[in-house]
């Protein structure tokens, strides 16, 4: 996150099960540069958005209890456990994450700005691509 510290990962994998993580153009390009095919790791939704693919209920990149692309994981994964509410208007701490309570109000605000910017970028990618 541009030199800023990520929220400490509990390594529980809860966020990797039945993930609905949306992907930006940069996420897709970064993963393709690592040799992955878009059709393997991403699903294009009817609304045009790209989302991480689930295989047997878990993220395509979740292997042996860990993220196999942690260093290059999608930007939305980096901001987790901060997520957008269902209507996309506000940011919340995902109660599914054991470390969600460690995110301070200041961190929540800072990450929320970035998350909303990312969401706009994802939407513009959908309209273009």
C-alpha positions, 0 to 999 in steps of 0.5 A: 500500500505505497509504503504504508503498513498493511493490516496484520494478516491473521492467516486464517484464510476466512477472507479467501473462502467464497471471495467476491474480490473485484479486480482492477486492470492493474491487478489483472496485469500484475498477475498476468505478468507472473504467468497466470492466465486471466481465464484461470484466476478471474471471472467476468461478471454479467455487469462486466466487472472482473472478480477473483475466481473461486475453485472448490469454494476458495480463491484460485490463489489460496494454496496450502492455507496461504495466498500463493501470490501474497506479494502481488495480491489484488489491491482490494486484498491489501485493504482488507479487512476494510470493505465497502458496504453493500451500497458502496457508500461507506467503508466498514471493518469486515467482522469475518476477519479476526483482526478487523478490530485492530483497524483504528478509526484513523486507519479506516478513514485512510483506507476508505479513501483508497478503497473508494478510489480503487472502486472507481478505477474498477468501474472505469475499467469495466466500462472500457474493457 
